[in-house]
Amino acid sequence: MDKLKKFELMEKISRELEDVRKSQQAVLEKIGKIEVDNIELGDQNLEKILPDIFQRTADNSDAIRQLLDSFQEKTDEYGEKNNVAKLKEQQQINSIK
């Protein structure tokens, strides 16, 4: 795999990890809303289980955020080290010819 294709794949994975992070955040918000609604309802099973689900989801969300941060840093370093901006510029020039 050439350097530019590898960088583009790394960027794609970063975007996908960001999507996963946002999805996890949405799940946390929905669980929180259910917990608030259940204050009025008072369902014992929801009251017992939802906090555990919330905590596991929050832990996963933190792990995803850490993975995303480290992977984005790795992607940026790879781009700088391999002068990806210049490779993209050259690719554009070649496509015009």
MOPAC internal coordinates of N, CA, C and O (Angstrom, degrees):
PM7 1SCF
backbone

  N    0.0000 0     0.00 0     0.00 0    0    0    0
  C    1.4487 1     0.00 0     0.00 0    1    0    0
  C    1.5262 1   108.01 1     0.00 0    2    1    0
  O    1.2310 1   121.33 1   -49.69 1    3    2    1
  N    1.3413 1   115.06 1   130.31 1    3    2    1
  C    1.4584 1   116.81 1  -179.83 1    5    3    2
  C    1.5320 1   110.40 1   -74.96 1    6    5    3
  O    1.2310 1   121.23 1   -13.20 1    7    6    5
  N    1.3072 1   115.25 1   166.80 1    7    6    5
  C    1.4709 1   121.76 1  -172.72 1    9    7    6
  C    1.5194 1   112.65 1   -62.20 1   10    9    7
  O    1.2310 1   120.28 1   139.04 1   11   10    9
  N    1.3166 1   117.08 1   -40.96 1   11   10    9
  C    1.4584 1   120.18 1  -178.34 1   13   11   10
  C    1.5302 1   110.70 1   -68.05 1   14   13   11
  O    1.2310 1   120.24 1   136.73 1   15   14   13
  N    1.3240 1   117.15 1   -43.27 1   15   14   13
  C    1.4692 1   120.33 1   178.28 1   17   15   14
  C    1.5235 1   110.96 1   -63.28 1   18   17   15
  O    1.2310 1   120.39 1   140.46 1   19   18   17
  N    1.3135 1   116.85 1   -39.54 1   19   18   17
  C    1.4534 1   120.69 1   178.21 1   21   19   18
  C    1.5292 1   110.08 1   -63.24 1   22   21   19
  O    1.2310 1   120.44 1   135.70 1   23   22   21
  N    1.3219 1   116.76 1   -44.30 1   23   22   21
  C    1.4593 1   120.92 1   178.93 1   25   23   22
  C    1.5317 1   110.69 1   -62.21 1   26   25   23
  O    1.2310 1   120.35 1   135.98 1   27   26   25
  N    1.3110 1   116.94 1   -44.02 1   27   26   25
  C    1.4669 1   120.85 1   179.58 1   29   27   26
  C    1.5285 1   110.95 1   -62.62 1   30   29   27
  O    1.2310 1   120.10 1   141.67 1   31   30   29
  N    1.3285 1   117.42 1   -38.33 1   31   30   29
  C    1.4666 1   121.04 1   176.53 1   33   31   30
  C    1.5263 1   110.62 1   -66.08 1   34   33   31
  O    1.2310 1   120.55 1   140.18 1   35   34   33
  N    1.3172 1   116.55 1   -39.82 1   35   34   33
  C    1.4614 1   120.40 1   177.37 1   37   35   34
  C    1.5273 1   110.41 1   -63.24 1   38   37   35
  O    1.2310 1   120.11 1   138.58 1   39   38   37
  N    1.3245 1   117.40 1   -41.42 1   39   38   37
  C    1.4671 1   121.04 1   176.84 1   41   39   38
  C    1.5310 1   111.27 1   -62.95 1   42   41   39
  O    1.2310 1   120.65 1   140.12 1   43   42   41
  N    1.3282 1   116.37 1   -39.88 1   43   42   41
  C    1.4640 1   120.93 1   178.76 1   45   43   42
  C    1.5266 1   110.32 1   -62.78 1   46   45   43
  O    1.2310 1   120.52 1   135.61 1   47   46   45
  N    1.3173 1   116.62 1   -44.39 1   47   46   45
  C    1.4624 1   120.52 1   178.96 1   49   47   46
  C    1.5242 1   110.15 1   -63.33 1   50   49   47
  O    1.2310 1   120.02 1   140.30 1   51   50   49
  N    1.3134 1   117.57 1   -39.70 1   51   50   49
  C    1.4655 1   120.94 1   176.78 1   53   51   50
  C    1.5245 1   111.07 1   -59.62 1   54   53   51
  O    1.2310 1   120.64 1   135.84 1   55   54   53
  N    1.3254 1   116.37 1   -44.16 1   55   54   53
  C    1.4717 1   119.91 1   178.53 1   57   55   54
  C    1.5274 1   111.02 1   -63.30 1   58   57   55
  O    1.2310 1   120.51 1   139.67 1   59   58   57
  N    1.3178 1   116.63 1   -40.33 1   59   58   57
  C    1.4631 1   120.34 1   179.86 1   61   59   58
  C    1.5289 1   111.07 1   -67.03 1   62   61   59
  O    1.2310 1   120.38 1   140.41 1   63   62   61
  N    1.3179 1   116.89 1   -39.59 1   63   62   61
  C    1.4641 1   120.09 1   175.76 1   65   63   62
  C    1.5241 1   110.91 1   -63.63 1   66   65   63
  O    1.2310 1   120.38 1   141.53 1   67   66   65
  N    1.3224 1   116.87 1   -38.47 1   67   66   65
  C    1.4661 1   120.75 1   176.60 1   69   67   66
  C    1.5267 1   110.25 1   -62.73 1   70   69   67
  O    1.2310 1   120.17 1   139.12 1   71   70   69
  N    1.3264 1   117.29 1   -40.88 1   71   70   69
  C    1.4658 1   120.81 1   176.37 1   73   71   70
  C    1.5287 1   110.93 1   -61.19 1   74   73   71
  O    1.2310 1   120.50 1   136.98 1   75   74   73
  N    1.3181 1   116.64 1   -43.02 1   75   74   73
  C    1.4613 1   120.65 1   178.54 1   77   75   74
  C    1.5282 1   110.03 1   -62.74 1   78   77   75
  O    1.2310 1   120.66 1   138.07 1   79   78   77
  N    1.3301 1   116.35 1   -41.93 1   79   78   77
  C    1.4698 1   120.26 1   179.60 1   81   79   78
  C    1.5229 1   110.49 1   -60.95 1   82   81   79
  O    1.2310 1   120.43 1   135.18 1   83   82   81
  N    1.3276 1   116.78 1   -44.82 1   83   82   81
  C    1.4603 1   121.02 1   178.81 1   85   83   82
  C    1.5285 1   111.38 1   -64.30 1   86   85   83
  O    1.2310 1   120.42 1   141.36 1   87   86   85
  N    1.3200 1   116.80 1   -38.64 1   87   86   85
  C    1.4666 1   120.65 1   177.58 1   89   87   86
  C    1.5289 1   110.85 1   -63.66 1   90   89   87
  O    1.2310 1   120.63 1   137.86 1   91   90   89
  N    1.3098 1   116.39 1   -42.14 1   91   90   89
  C    1.4648 1   120.23 1   177.71 1   93   91   90
  C    1.5286 1   110.29 1   -61.84 1   94   93   91
  O    1.2310 1   120.28 1   139.05 1   95   94   93
  N    1.3212 1   117.06 1   -40.95 1   95   94   93
  C    1.4618 1   120.76 1   178.36 1   97   95   94
  C    1.5240 1   110.51 1   -62.13 1   98   97   95
  O    1.2310 1   120.53 1   138.67 1   99   98   97
  N    1.3243 1   116.59 1   -41.33 1   99   98   97
  C    1.4695 1   120.69 1   178.55 1  101   99   98
  C    1.5274 1   110.82 1   -63.60 1  102  101   99
  O    1.2310 1   120.44 1   140.44 1  103  102  101
  N    1.3294 1   116.77 1   -39.56 1  103  102  101
  C    1.4704 1   120.54 1   177.73 1  105  103  102
  C    1.5242 1   110.19 1   -62.79 1  106  105  103
  O    1.2310 1   120.43 1   136.59 1  107  106  105
  N    1.3225 1   116.79 1   -43.41 1  107  106  105
  C    1.4677 1   120.14 1   178.47 1  109  107  106
  C    1.5251 1   110.93 1   -60.38 1  110  109  107
  O    1.2310 1   120.28 1   136.95 1  111  110  109
  N    1.3109 1   117.06 1   -43.05 1  111  110  109
  C    1.4587 1   120.96 1   179.60 1  113  111  110
  C    1.5287 1   111.34 1   -63.57 1  114  113  111
  O    1.2310 1   120.16 1   139.11 1  115  114  113
  N    1.3333 1   117.29 1   -40.89 1  115  114  113
  C    1.4618 1   121.04 1   179.04 1  117  115  114
  C    1.5239 1   111.17 1   -65.98 1  118  117  115
  O    1.2310 1   120.41 1   137.91 1  119  118  117
  N    1.3133 1   116.82 1   -42.09 1  119  118  117
  C    1.4677 1   119.69 1   177.90 1  121  119  118
  C    1.5267 1   109.70 1   -62.23 1  122  121  119
  O    1.2310 1   120.50 1   138.00 1  123  122  121
  N    1.3204 1   116.65 1   -42.00 1  123  122  121
  C    1.4620 1   120.43 1   177.75 1  125  123  122
  C    1.5253 1   111.84 1   -59.78 1  126  125  123
  O    1.2310 1   120.32 1   138.12 1  127  126  125
  N    1.3315 1   116.99 1   -41.88 1  127  126  125
  C    1.4647 1   120.83 1   178.41 1  129  127  126
  C    1.5286 1   111.08 1   -64.64 1  130  129  127
  O    1.2310 1   120.58 1   139.69 1  131  130  129
  N    1.3297 1   116.50 1   -40.31 1  131  130  129
  C    1.4608 1   119.77 1   178.17 1  133  131  130
  C    1.5269 1   109.92 1   -63.51 1  134  133  131
  O    1.2310 1   120.69 1   138.02 1  135  134  133
  N    1.3287 1   116.29 1   -41.98 1  135  134  133
  C    1.4656 1   119.56 1   178.38 1  137  135  134
  C    1.5293 1   111.04 1   -60.89 1  138  137  135
  O    1.2310 1   120.29 1   137.83 1  139  138  137
  N    1.3220 1   117.05 1   -42.17 1  139  138  137
  C    1.4649 1   120.94 1   178.64 1  141  139  138
  C    1.5339 1   110.05 1   -64.17 1  142  141  139
  O    1.2310 1   120.11 1   134.13 1  143  142  141
  N    1.3298 1   117.39 1   -45.87 1  143  142  141
  C    1.4715 1   120.64 1   178.18 1  145  143  142
  C    1.5220 1   111.40 1   -61.21 1  146  145  143
  O    1.2310 1   121.08 1   145.26 1  147  146  145
  N    1.3207 1   115.54 1   -34.74 1  147  146  145
  C    1.4565 1   119.08 1  -178.30 1  149  147  146
  C    1.5312 1   112.30 1   -72.25 1  150  149  147
  O    1.2310 1   119.73 1   162.13 1  151  150  149
  N    1.3248 1   118.13 1   -17.87 1  151  150  149
  C    1.4662 1   119.60 1   175.19 1  153  151  150
  C    1.5272 1   108.81 1   -58.19 1  154  153  151
  O    1.2310 1   120.96 1   138.01 1  155  154  153
  N    1.3263 1   115.76 1   -41.99 1  155  154  153
  C    1.4613 1   120.38 1   178.91 1  157  155  154
  C    1.5284 1   111.50 1   -74.67 1  158  157  155
  O    1.2310 1   120.86 1   140.16 1  159  158  157
  N    1.3294 1   115.97 1   -39.84 1  159  158  157
  C    1.4661 1   120.26 1  -177.24 1  161  159  158
  C    1.5234 1   112.18 1   -74.11 1  162  161  159
  O    1.2310 1   120.61 1   133.95 1  163  162  161
  N    1.3232 1   116.43 1   -46.05 1  163  162  161
  C    1.4571 1   121.07 1   178.29 1  165  163  162
  C    1.5213 1   116.29 1    78.08 1  166  165  163
  O    1.2310 1   120.50 1  -150.58 1  167  166  165
  N    1.3216 1   116.65 1    29.42 1  167  166  165
  C    1.4650 1   119.51 1   177.87 1  169  167  166
  C    1.5246 1   109.82 1   -71.74 1  170  169  167
  O    1.2310 1   120.86 1   -58.14 1  171  170  169
  N    1.3277 1   115.96 1   121.86 1  171  170  169
  C    1.4643 1   121.88 1  -175.87 1  173  171  170
  C    1.5362 1   112.34 1   -63.73 1  174  173  171
  O    1.2310 1   120.82 1   138.97 1  175  174  173
  N    1.3232 1   116.03 1   -41.03 1  175  174  173
  C    1.4656 1   119.96 1  -177.83 1  177  175  174
  C    1.5335 1   110.53 1   -64.27 1  178  177  175
  O    1.2310 1   120.28 1   134.19 1  179  178  177
  N    1.3361 1   117.07 1   -45.81 1  179  178  177
  C    1.4635 1   120.10 1   176.83 1  181  179  178
  C    1.5263 1   110.53 1   -61.12 1  182  181  179
  O    1.2310 1   120.98 1   136.47 1  183  182  181
  N    1.3148 1   115.74 1   -43.53 1  183  182  181
  C    1.4657 1   121.00 1  -178.88 1  185  183  182
  C    1.5250 1   111.71 1   -61.98 1  186  185  183
  O    1.2310 1   120.94 1   145.92 1  187  186  185
  N    1.3107 1   115.82 1   -34.08 1  187  186  185
  C    1.4644 1   120.87 1  -177.77 1  189  187  186
  C    1.5384 1   112.00 1   -78.97 1  190  189  187
  O    1.2310 1   120.31 1   137.53 1  191  190  189
  N    1.3112 1   117.02 1   -42.47 1  191  190  189
  C    1.4730 1   120.87 1  -169.09 1  193  191  190
  C    1.5265 1   113.92 1   -93.16 1  194  193  191
  O    1.2310 1   119.76 1   143.22 1  195  194  193
  N    1.3284 1   118.06 1   -36.78 1  195  194  193
  C    1.4736 1   120.30 1  -174.87 1  197  195  194
  C    1.5277 1   114.58 1   -56.96 1  198  197  195
  O    1.2310 1   119.14 1   138.81 1  199  198  197
  N    1.3469 1   119.25 1   -41.19 1  199  198  197
  C    1.4710 1   117.08 1   179.45 1  201  199  198
  C    1.5326 1   113.53 1   -59.76 1  202  201  199
  O    1.2310 1   120.59 1   143.45 1  203  202  201
  N    1.3356 1   116.47 1   -36.55 1  203  202  201
  C    1.4770 1   119.65 1   177.47 1  205  203  202
  C    1.5248 1   111.25 1   -66.73 1  206  205  203
  O    1.2310 1   121.03 1   137.34 1  207  206  205
  N    1.3335 1   115.63 1   -42.66 1  207  206  205
  C    1.4588 1   119.52 1   178.26 1  209  207  206
  C    1.5270 1   109.95 1   -62.92 1  210  209  207
  O    1.2310 1   120.86 1   136.93 1  211  210  209
  N    1.3249 1   115.95 1   -43.07 1  211  210  209
  C    1.4651 1   120.45 1   178.67 1  213  211  210
  C    1.5292 1   110.56 1   -58.76 1  214  213  211
  O    1.2310 1   120.46 1   133.97 1  215  214  213
  N    1.3362 1   116.73 1   -46.03 1  215  214  213
  C    1.4659 1   120.14 1  -177.38 1  217  215  214
  C    1.5246 1   111.80 1   -65.24 1  218  217  215
  O    1.2310 1   120.16 1   136.99 1  219  218  217
  N    1.3283 1   117.29 1   -43.01 1  219  218  217
  C    1.4748 1   119.98 1   178.71 1  221  219  218
  C    1.5312 1   110.41 1   -63.82 1  222  221  219
  O    1.2310 1   120.93 1   139.43 1  223  222  221
  N    1.3254 1   115.83 1   -40.57 1  223  222  221
  C    1.4646 1   119.69 1   178.58 1  225  223  222
  C    1.5220 1   110.35 1   -65.78 1  226  225  223
  O    1.2310 1   120.10 1   138.86 1  227  226  225
  N    1.3207 1   117.41 1   -41.14 1  227  226  225
  C    1.4660 1   121.03 1   178.06 1  229  227  226
  C    1.5275 1   110.75 1   -63.17 1  230  229  227
  O    1.2310 1   120.55 1   139.50 1  231  230  229
  N    1.3347 1   116.55 1   -40.50 1  231  230  229
  C    1.4678 1   120.28 1   177.50 1  233  231  230
  C    1.5239 1   110.59 1   -62.99 1  234  233  231
  O    1.2310 1   120.36 1   136.83 1  235  234  233
  N    1.3241 1   116.91 1   -43.17 1  235  234  233
  C    1.4668 1   120.71 1   177.46 1  237  235  234
  C    1.5228 1   110.83 1   -63.96 1  238  237  235
  O    1.2310 1   120.73 1   140.00 1  239  238  237
  N    1.3096 1   116.20 1   -40.00 1  239  238  237
  C    1.4585 1   120.44 1   178.83 1  241  239  238
  C    1.5267 1   110.85 1   -61.59 1  242  241  239
  O    1.2310 1   120.55 1   137.52 1  243  242  241
  N    1.3191 1   116.56 1   -42.48 1  243  242  241
  C    1.4700 1   120.63 1   177.05 1  245  243  242
  C    1.5227 1   111.30 1   -62.62 1  246  245  243
  O    1.2310 1   120.52 1   138.02 1  247  246  245
  N    1.3306 1   116.61 1   -41.98 1  247  246  245
  C    1.4668 1   120.70 1   179.70 1  249  247  246
  C    1.5329 1   110.73 1   -64.40 1  250  249  247
  O    1.2310 1   120.63 1   138.66 1  251  250  249
  N    1.3224 1   116.40 1   -41.34 1  251  250  249
  C    1.4633 1   120.66 1   178.35 1  253  251  250
  C    1.5195 1   110.21 1   -63.98 1  254  253  251
  O    1.2310 1   120.24 1   137.60 1  255  254  253
  N    1.3315 1   117.15 1   -42.40 1  255  254  253
  C    1.4687 1   121.04 1   179.82 1  257  255  254
  C    1.5275 1   110.08 1   -61.69 1  258  257  255
  O    1.2310 1   120.17 1   136.31 1  259  258  257
  N    1.3255 1   117.27 1   -43.69 1  259  258  257
  C    1.4639 1   120.77 1   179.22 1  261  259  258
  C    1.5255 1   110.98 1   -63.87 1  262  261  259
  O    1.2310 1   120.98 1   136.83 1  263  262  261
  N    1.3305 1   115.73 1   -43.17 1  263  262  261
  C    1.4653 1   120.20 1   178.76 1  265  263  262
  C    1.5224 1   110.20 1   -62.95 1  266  265  263
  O    1.2310 1   120.57 1   135.09 1  267  266  265
  N    1.3145 1   116.52 1   -44.91 1  267  266  265
  C    1.4611 1   120.91 1   179.47 1  269  267  266
  C    1.5202 1   111.08 1   -60.57 1  270  269  267
  O    1.2310 1   120.32 1   133.00 1  271  270  269
  N    1.3346 1   116.99 1   -47.00 1  271  270  269
  C    1.4648 1   120.30 1   179.94 1  273  271  270
  C    1.5244 1   111.96 1   -59.11 1  274  273  271
  O    1.2310 1   120.64 1   133.62 1  275  274  273
  N    1.3232 1   116.39 1   -46.38 1  275  274  273
  C    1.4685 1   119.25 1  -178.51 1  277  275  274
  C    1.5276 1   111.26 1   -68.93 1  278  277  275
  O    1.2310 1   120.38 1   143.29 1  279  278  277
  N    1.3427 1   116.88 1   -36.71 1  279  278  277
  C    1.4559 1   119.25 1  -179.96 1  281  279  278
  C    1.5241 1   111.14 1   -70.91 1  282  281  279
  O    1.2310 1   120.14 1   142.04 1  283  282  281
  N    1.3225 1   117.33 1   -37.96 1  283  282  281
  C    1.4667 1   119.85 1   176.86 1  285  283  282
  C    1.5222 1   110.42 1   -63.88 1  286  285  283
  O    1.2310 1   120.49 1   140.43 1  287  286  285
  N    1.3134 1   116.67 1   -39.57 1  287  286  285
  C    1.4667 1   120.29 1   177.48 1  289  287  286
  C    1.5247 1   110.43 1   -62.83 1  290  289  287
  O    1.2310 1   120.90 1   136.49 1  291  290  289
  N    1.3198 1   115.89 1   -43.51 1  291  290  289
  C    1.4676 1   120.97 1   178.68 1  293  291  290
  C    1.5314 1   110.09 1   -62.61 1  294  293  291
  O    1.2310 1   120.37 1   138.55 1  295  294  293
  N    1.3213 1   116.90 1   -41.45 1  295  294  293
  C    1.4652 1   121.50 1   179.28 1  297  295  294
  C    1.5258 1   110.52 1   -63.44 1  298  297  295
  O    1.2310 1   120.63 1   134.19 1  299  298  297
  N    1.3301 1   116.40 1   -45.81 1  299  298  297
  C    1.4653 1   120.44 1   178.82 1  301  299  298
  C    1.5246 1   111.35 1   -61.07 1  302  301  299
  O    1.2310 1   120.46 1   136.08 1  303  302  301
  N    1.3245 1   116.73 1   -43.92 1  303  302  301
  C    1.4657 1   120.77 1   179.27 1  305  303  302
  C    1.5209 1   110.55 1   -62.98 1  306  305  303
  O    1.2310 1   120.33 1   138.04 1  307  306  305
  N    1.3361 1   116.98 1   -41.96 1  307  306  305
  C    1.4574 1   120.62 1   178.90 1  309  307  306
  C    1.5337 1   110.00 1   -62.20 1  310  309  307
  O    1.2310 1   120.77 1   136.92 1  311  310  309
  N    1.3358 1   116.13 1   -43.08 1  311  310  309
  C    1.4653 1   120.62 1   179.79 1  313  311  310
  C    1.5103 1   112.32 1   -61.42 1  314  313  311
  O    1.2310 1   120.75 1   137.10 1  315  314  313
  N    1.3377 1   116.18 1   -42.90 1  315  314  313
  C    1.4602 1   120.23 1   179.38 1  317  315  314
  C    1.5268 1   111.24 1   -68.90 1  318  317  315
  O    1.2310 1   120.73 1   134.80 1  319  318  317
  N    1.3082 1   116.21 1   -45.20 1  319  318  317
  C    1.4668 1   121.34 1  -177.47 1  321  319  318
  C    1.5317 1   111.34 1   -61.49 1  322  321  319
  O    1.2310 1   120.71 1   143.64 1  323  322  321
  N    1.3302 1   116.25 1   -36.36 1  323  322  321
  C    1.4579 1   120.44 1  -175.37 1  325  323  322
  C    1.5213 1   113.16 1  -102.69 1  326  325  323
  O    1.2310 1   120.83 1  -167.69 1  327  326  325
  N    1.3350 1   116.01 1    12.31 1  327  326  325
  C    1.4617 1   122.03 1   175.93 1  329  327  326
  C    1.5353 1   111.56 1    48.80 1  330  329  327
  O    1.2310 1   121.68 1  -126.93 1  331  330  329
  N    1.3215 1   114.40 1    53.07 1  331  330  329
  C    1.4586 1   120.87 1  -175.53 1  333  331  330
  C    1.5293 1   111.89 1   -62.38 1  334  333  331
  O    1.2310 1   119.76 1   146.13 1  335  334  333
  N    1.3222 1   118.06 1   -33.87 1  335  334  333
  C    1.4640 1   120.19 1   178.98 1  337  335  334
  C    1.5269 1   110.22 1   -57.76 1  338  337  335
  O    1.2310 1   120.57 1   137.41 1  339  338  337
  N    1.3105 1   116.51 1   -42.59 1  339  338  337
  C    1.4672 1   120.69 1   179.23 1  341  339  338
  C    1.5329 1   110.39 1   -68.93 1  342  341  339
  O    1.2310 1   120.45 1   141.59 1  343  342  341
  N    1.3347 1   116.74 1   -38.41 1  343  342  341
  C    1.4654 1   119.61 1   178.34 1  345  343  342
  C    1.5287 1   110.89 1   -63.48 1  346  345  343
  O    1.2310 1   120.20 1   140.17 1  347  346  345
  N    1.3407 1   117.22 1   -39.83 1  347  346  345
  C    1.4685 1   120.80 1   177.68 1  349  347  346
  C    1.5234 1   110.35 1   -65.04 1  350  349  347
  O    1.2310 1   120.87 1   138.86 1  351  350  349
  N    1.3166 1   115.93 1   -41.14 1  351  350  349
  C    1.4647 1   120.92 1   178.80 1  353  351  350
  C    1.5250 1   109.95 1   -61.34 1  354  353  351
  O    1.2310 1   120.49 1   135.01 1  355  354  353
  N    1.3138 1   116.66 1   -44.99 1  355  354  353
  C    1.4618 1   121.22 1   179.69 1  357  355  354
  C    1.5211 1   110.44 1   -64.56 1  358  357  355
  O    1.2310 1   120.29 1   141.51 1  359  358  357
  N    1.3123 1   117.05 1   -38.49 1  359  358  357
  C    1.4673 1   121.20 1   178.81 1  361  359  358
  C    1.5343 1   109.87 1   -62.54 1  362  361  359
  O    1.2310 1   120.10 1   139.05 1  363  362  361
  N    1.3286 1   117.42 1   -40.95 1  363  362  361
  C    1.4636 1   121.03 1   177.65 1  365  363  362
  C    1.5253 1   111.41 1   -64.03 1  366  365  363
  O    1.2310 1   121.06 1   137.24 1  367  366  365
  N    1.3149 1   115.58 1   -42.76 1  367  366  365
  C    1.4629 1   120.28 1   178.80 1  369  367  366
  C    1.5198 1   109.89 1   -61.53 1  370  369  367
  O    1.2310 1   120.71 1   134.93 1  371  370  369
  N    1.3181 1   116.25 1   -45.07 1  371  370  369
  C    1.4683 1   120.70 1  -179.95 1  373  371  370
  C    1.5256 1   112.03 1   -63.73 1  374  373  371
  O    1.2310 1   119.97 1   146.02 1  375  374  373
  N    1.3263 1   117.66 1   -33.98 1  375  374  373
  C    1.4636 1   119.78 1  -178.48 1  377  375  374
  C    1.5213 1   111.95 1   -74.19 1  378  377  375
  O    1.2310 1   120.28 1   157.42 1  379  378  377
  N    1.3340 1   117.07 1   -22.58 1  379  378  377
  C    1.4660 1   121.44 1   178.63 1  381  379  378
  C    1.5302 1   110.66 1   -76.12 1  382  381  379
  O    1.2310 1   120.84 1   146.31 1  383  382  381
  N    1.3150 1   116.01 1   -33.69 1  383  382  381
  C    1.4814 1   121.21 1  -176.80 1  385  383  382
  C    1.4880 1   113.03 1   -65.39 1  386  385  383
  O    1.2310 1   120.10 1   180.00 1  387  386  385

